[in-house]
């Protein structure tokens, strides 16, 4: 009798363990992962937090650096990215990012560039290799001692910056930094001759709305009334408002979107919410808004997917 009771107890224990494991497996598979560069993560984290209030049973998380591509449900990409994953069939754009040239505050590079108002041709000479620059630009020998730092991985804004000047990302002068573009800031602080570039959310403090204290902007050839906004005295909000009303050729501005497969209802509903509600946080987290026509086009794109699934 005792043996029978013991056998039943063991079987019950195994059954409970199996149920527990299956339940946890189901929970784990219901998590949807979003891969994104550092500059976009605060915005996406805001989306996840706000969306959870409307859909508490659906979980989204930022993917970790070592996460396998097969486990990624959404992938943040740029319009002119050198390489894009081939595992996704659709893309919707939710905003734009801007990239500004930078150096370390008080550095030797900052002194060399102080007072300069660089146009597109001079920026091209500063950042890229080449023998086809205008004679006027070739005369500037001060740039030769400066060290350019650029990103080298798939989620770097390096390819976008290069594309803006008609160059390939392989044509940067100087040194390439692996890992997220946030490491470009670190490289500048360590090298007094270092010059780089970065997306607005990586160079402005999102709380104070001003440039990070250890960074300085490289002077650009802009209209006089814009100079203050693109200096250490400017604010992130000034820059965003100016760039939404005009796009100087000296400044890289590019659409940013999310790649996904349309087979998951939870993902499609999340993206629909992002385009309807999440984009209102773009400015707060340093990104530009698309114009209304483009935003409506993206909403229609995701709505057609949702309609087709009904």
N, C-alpha and C positions, 0 to 999 in steps of 0.2 A: 504493500500500500504506500509506504514511504517512497519507494522507487517510482511509482506511478505519479505521485504528487510532485516529486523532484523533476521528473521528465516534463510534466505540464508546465512547471515554473520556468524551466529552461526554454521551452518552446515559446512561452509567452514573452520571455525576455528578449529572445531573438526576433520575434515578430515586432515588438515595440521598437527595438533598435533599427529594424528595417524601415518601419514607418517613419521614424525620426530622421533617418538618413535620407529617405526619399523626399521628405518634406523640406529638408535643408537644401537638397539638390535642386528642388523646384524653386526655392527662394533665390538661390544663387543664380539660376538661369534667367530669372526675371529681372536682374539688374542689367541696365543698358549703359554701355560705356562710350564716353565721348573723348576722342583724342584731339588735343589742341595745343598750340604753342602757348608759352607762358603769358604773353600779352593779352590773350583772349580768355584765359581761364577765369579771372574774376567775374567777367560778364556771364560766362556760362554757369559758374557756380551760383550766381544770382538767379539765373533762369531756373536752375534745378531747385533752388530753395522755394521760389515763388510757385513753380509748377506743382511741387509736392503739396502745396496748400489746396490745390484744386483737384489733384489726383493722388491722394495719399497711398494708394495701393500700387503705384508705379514708381520704380526707383531708377534714377539716372545718377551716374558718377563720372568724375573725370578719370580717364584711364591713366594708369601708372606708366612710367617710362619703359618698364620691361614687359608691358602687356603685349601678348601676341596679337598680331594683326587680325587673326581669325575671330578674336573676341571683341573687336571694335565694332560698334553699331553705327557710330557717327564720326566723321572725320572732318575737322576744320581745314579748309584749303583756300588758296589764293587764286585769283583769276589767271595770273601769269606765272604760276609755279613751274619750275623746271621739270619736276617729276610729280606725278599724282598716282596714288594707289589705284590699281585696276579692279579692286574687289567691290566697288560700288557702282550702281547703275544710274543714280540720280544726284542732282546737286541743286540746292536753293541758296541764294545769296541773302544775307540779312543786314549787311552794312558795308562800310569801307574802312580801311585803316590808312593812316598817313605815316610817313617815315621822314625823320629829320636828321641831318648830319650833326654829329656831336663830337666833343672831346672832353677831357677832364678839366674841371674848374681849376684855374690857377696853374695849369701845366705849361710846359715849354711850347707845346703845340698850340695851346690857347693864345699864347703871346704872339706866335708866328701868324696866327690867323686873325688876331685882334684888328678890328677896323676894316677887315676885308668884307666886300659885298660880292660874293661869288655868284656868277651866272652859270647857266648850264654847261657852257664850254669849259669854264674854269673848274667846276665840280668834276667834270669828266676827266680833266687832267689830274686833279688831286687824287681821285679814287682808282683810276684804271690805267692799265698798260696801253701803249699805242704810239704810233708814229704819224698819225694823220691829223694831229691837232693843228689849229690855226697858228700862224706865226705869233699873233698877239699872246696866245696862251703859252706857247713854248718858252717865252721869255721869263716866265715866273719860275725861278730855280729854287725858291724857298720850299716848295712842296716836296722836293726830292728827299729831304732828310726826315720827313714825317712818315710814320709807320701806319699803314691802313690795316685795320682789323675788320674782317667780314665773317659772317656765319657760313657754315659749310654743309648743314644738314637739310633735309627735305622740308622742315618747318621753319626755316630761316626766311627773313624778308629780303635776303641778299639778292635772290633772283628778281624780285619785284623792283628793287632799287636799281639793279643793273639794267633791267628792261626799260625803265623810265629814261635812261640815257642812251638807249640803242646799243647796249653792250650785253655780253654773256657774263654770267656769274663767275665763270672760270677766268675772266680777264681782270679781276681785281688785283691791284698791287698789294704788297705787304703780306700779312699773315692771316691764315684761316683758323677760325675757332670752332671746334666741334661742340655739340650740345646746344642748349637753348640760347637764343639771342641775348638773354639776360646776362650771359657770361661776357658779352662784348663790353658791357659797362665795367665789369671787374677788370678786364684787360686794360682799359683806358686808365683806370686809377693806378695800375701798376707800372704803366709805361708813360713817362712824361712827354714822349713824342707821338703818342698814340692818337689816332683819329678814327672814328667809326660812324655808325648811323644806327637808328633803332626806331621801332614803332612808338607812337605817343604814349601808350600805357606803360612802356618800359622806361621812359625818360621823365615822365611827370609823376609826382606824388598824387595819387587819386584822392587823397583826403584833403591836403592843402590846396590842390589844383595848381601848384607851381612846380617848376623844374626841380628835380632832385638836387640836393645841395652839392653833391660831388661832380656834377656834370655842367657843361657849358654848351650852348648851341653855336654852331659854325654860322657866321654871318652870311646872309643870302641877298642876292640882288632883287629886292622887292620894293614896291612903292613905299615912299617915305612914311605914309600914314600907317603902314603895317609893321614898320621896323620894331616898335616897342613891343608889339604882341609876340614877335619872334626873337625876343631877347630874354635875358635872365629876369626881366621885370614883367614879362607877359604871363598870362594864365592859360591853362589848358582849355578853358571854355572860350576864351578869345580866339585861340588857334582853331578850334573846331568850327566855330561860327564863320570865321573868315574862309576856311577851306570848303565849307559847304556852299559858299556863294561865289567861289572862284578857285581855279586850280592852276597855280603858277607852275611853269614847266620845271622849275628848280626843286619842286617838292613831289615826292612819290606818293601817289594816292591810288589805291587799288581795292577792288571789291573782295570781300571775304565771305565765304559761304560754307555750307556743310554738305559733304557727300554722304549718301546713305542708300540703302536698298529699300524698295517700297513694299516689301513683303511683310513688314511688321506693323500692325495697327498702332501699337503703343508709340513707336518711333514717329509714324506719320502724324499722329495726334499731337505729339510733343512739338514737332516742327511747325504745325499749323498754329499752335499756341504761341510759339516764338515769334512768328511773323505777324501775328495779330496783337500780341501783348508784350513779348520780350524785347522787341526793338526799342521800346521807349526808354530802356536803360542804356542804350548805346553811348550817349554823351557822358553819362555818369562814370562809365568805365573806359572812356578815352577813344571811342570809335565814332565814325561819322555815320549819319543816316543816308540811306539811298533816297533818291527823290521819290515822290509819291507814285509816279507812273511805274517805276521799276519795282517798288515795294508791292504794288497791286499785281504786277505781273508774276512775282514770286508767290504771292498768296494764291493766285489762280492756278499756278502750277501744282501746288500741294493739294488744293481743293479738288483738282481733277483726279489726283491719285486716290483721295479719300472716296470720291464719288464712284470711281471704278471698282472699288472694293466692296461696295454695298450690294 
